[in-house]
Amino acid sequence: MFVRTVYTTGDPAKVDTAIRALNAQGRELLEERPGYRGSGVFVDRELGKLLAVSWWETEEARRNSDEVMRERRGSLLEPFAATTAVDNYEAMVFHSVRPPQAGGGLRITRLEFDPADADLLAETFRASVVPRLETLHGLARTALFVDRERGRGMTGTLFVDRESLAASRSAQASARHEGAAKAHVTVVALEEFEVVFTDVRGT
C-alpha cells in the first residue's frame, strides 16, 4: 500500500477544531476517492501537533486523491494550522496484532538512509524489529513507511493505551538501536501522539 502523511503544527488551544473537521468532512472526502484503504488522526495536544495519515491501494490512487485534498486541506485545518508538511511513502511493512483504539498511543521514529538500503531496512524491520515489538505489552500494530527516492522513512508503533506506550519506551529504544545498526539508518526524530482515530482496511 501507499501512504500520505500530513503533519501540522499550530496553537494547541485550537487543535480540537481541526480534529473535528478531519473526523467529519475530511474522512468523508477520503472515503469518496477510489483506492482509499483507511486513515488515522493523531495529536500532541500539549505542543500543538497533528498527524493525519491516509492509506491507498496504489500510488496512482494516492496521487489522484491529493488533487482533491490539496484544495480542501487548508480549510479543514484552519484556524489551527500554522505550518503544514505533506509527505508520501510506500508502506513496506504493516504488522497488526489487535485493533488500535481511540485514546491509545502512537510512537513514530523518523529515519534517514542511503536509498540503496531501502530493501535492507524493510527486511531488518520485518525480521528483527517486529519480533521484538511483539513482546511489548499493549502493542496494537506497527508499520514501516519508506520514501526510496529521498532516503527517508518513518516507523509507527501503536499501543492500546497511553500506559502501554510509556511502559514500552526502554524496550523499544533497545530494538530501535539494534535495528538502526543492522539497517544502516540514522534516527533523526522521535515523537509520541495520542490516537484520535485510526482504521486501515487490511493489506
C-alpha positions in Angstrom: 0.0 0.0 0.0 0.9 3.7 -0.2 0.6 6.4 2.4 0.2 10.1 2.6 1.0 11.9 5.8 0.0 15.5 6.7 2.0 16.9 9.6 0.6 20.1 11.1 1.7 22.4 13.9 -0.3 25.3 15.5 -1.9 26.7 18.6 -2.7 23.8 21.0 -5.8 25.7 22.1 -7.3 25.3 18.5 -6.3 21.8 17.7 -9.8 20.3 18.5 -11.3 22.4 15.7 -9.0 20.7 13.2 -9.7 17.3 14.7 -13.5 17.7 14.4 -13.1 18.8 10.7 -10.8 15.9 9.8 -13.0 13.3 11.6 -16.1 14.6 9.7 -15.6 16.3 6.4 -12.1 15.1 5.9 -12.9 11.4 6.3 -16.0 11.8 4.0 -13.8 13.3 1.3 -11.3 10.5 1.6 -13.9 7.7 1.5 -15.2 9.0 -1.8 -11.9 8.6 -3.5 -11.1 5.3 -5.5 -8.4 3.2 -3.9 -8.9 4.5 -0.3 -7.9 1.9 2.3 -8.1 3.8 5.6 -6.9 6.8 7.6 -5.8 7.9 11.1 -5.6 11.1 13.1 -3.0 11.5 15.9 -2.4 14.5 18.1 0.0 16.0 20.6 -2.3 18.4 22.5 0.4 19.8 24.7 2.7 21.0 21.9 0.1 21.6 19.2 1.0 18.9 16.7 -1.4 16.9 14.5 -0.5 14.0 12.2 -3.1 12.7 9.7 -2.3 9.5 7.7 -4.3 8.1 4.7 -3.7 4.7 3.2 -4.1 3.9 -0.6 -4.3 0.8 -2.6 -2.0 2.1 -5.3 0.4 5.0 -5.9 -1.9 6.3 -8.6 -4.9 6.3 -6.2 -2.9 8.3 -3.7 -1.7 10.8 -6.3 -5.2 11.3 -7.7 -6.7 11.8 -4.3 -4.2 14.5 -3.5 -5.6 16.7 -6.3 -8.9 16.9 -4.4 -7.5 17.0 -0.9 -5.0 19.7 -1.7 -7.8 22.1 -2.4 -9.6 21.4 0.8 -6.8 20.8 3.2 -6.3 24.4 4.2 -10.0 25.0 5.1 -10.2 21.7 7.1 -7.1 22.6 9.2 -7.9 26.2 9.9 -7.7 28.0 12.3 -5.3 25.6 13.9 -2.6 25.1 11.3 0.4 27.4 11.2 2.7 25.0 9.3 1.8 22.0 7.2 4.1 19.4 5.6 2.8 16.7 3.3 4.9 13.5 2.6 4.3 10.4 0.5 5.6 6.9 1.3 5.4 3.3 0.4 4.1 1.1 3.2 6.8 -1.6 3.1 5.8 -3.4 6.4 2.4 -3.5 8.1 2.0 -5.8 11.1 -1.2 -5.9 13.1 -1.7 -7.6 16.4 -5.0 -6.2 17.6 -7.2 -3.2 16.6 -5.9 0.2 17.9 -8.4 2.3 19.7 -9.1 6.0 20.5 -7.1 7.2 23.5 -4.2 4.8 22.7 -0.7 5.9 21.9 1.5 6.2 18.8 5.3 6.4 18.7 6.9 7.5 15.4 10.6 7.3 14.5 11.8 9.3 11.6 14.7 7.8 9.7 17.3 8.7 7.0 19.2 6.2 5.0 21.1 5.6 1.7 18.3 4.9 -0.9 20.2 1.8 -1.9 19.5 0.4 1.6 15.7 0.6 1.4 15.1 -3.1 1.0 17.7 -3.9 3.7 15.7 -1.6 6.0 12.5 -3.3 5.2 13.9 -6.8 5.8 15.6 -5.8 9.0 12.4 -4.2 10.4 10.4 -7.3 9.4 12.8 -9.9 10.6 14.5 -8.3 13.6 12.4 -5.4 14.9 8.9 -6.7 14.6 9.5 -9.8 16.7 11.0 -7.6 19.5 7.9 -5.3 19.3 5.6 -8.3 19.6 6.8 -8.9 23.1 5.7 -5.4 24.2 2.6 -5.3 26.4 -0.3 -3.5 24.7 1.1 -3.5 21.2 -1.7 -3.0 18.6 0.3 -2.6 15.3 3.4 -1.4 13.7 4.3 -0.2 10.2 7.3 1.0 8.2 6.9 3.8 5.6 9.7 4.4 3.1 10.5 7.1 0.5 13.0 5.3 -1.6 14.0 8.3 -3.7 14.8 10.6 -0.8 16.2 8.0 1.5 13.7 8.9 4.2 11.3 6.8 6.2 9.1 6.6 9.3 8.1 3.8 11.6 4.9 4.0 13.6 4.1 1.8 16.6 0.6 1.9 18.1 -0.4 0.8 21.6 -3.9 0.2 23.0 -3.4 2.8 25.8 -1.0 5.6 26.9 0.2 3.5 29.8 1.5 0.8 27.5 3.1 3.4 25.3 5.0 4.8 28.3 6.0 1.4 29.6 7.4 0.4 26.2 10.0 3.2 25.9 13.1 1.4 27.2 12.4 -1.9 25.4 11.6 -0.1 22.1 14.7 2.0 22.5 16.8 -1.2 22.6 15.0 -2.6 19.5 15.5 0.7 17.7 19.2 0.8 18.4 19.7 -2.7 17.2 17.6 -2.2 14.1 19.2 1.1 13.1 22.7 -0.5 13.3 21.7 -3.5 11.2 19.9 -1.5 8.6 22.5 1.4 8.4 19.9 4.1 9.2 20.1 7.3 11.2 17.3 8.1 13.6 16.5 11.9 13.1 13.4 12.3 15.3 11.3 10.5 17.8 7.7 11.6 18.7 4.6 10.4 20.6 1.0 11.1 19.9 -2.5 10.3 21.2 -4.6 8.2 18.9 -7.7 10.1 18.0 -8.9 7.8 15.2 -7.4 5.1 13.1 -8.8 2.5 10.7 -6.9 0.5 8.0 -8.8 -2.0 5.8 -6.3 -4.8 5.6 -3.2 -5.2 3.4 
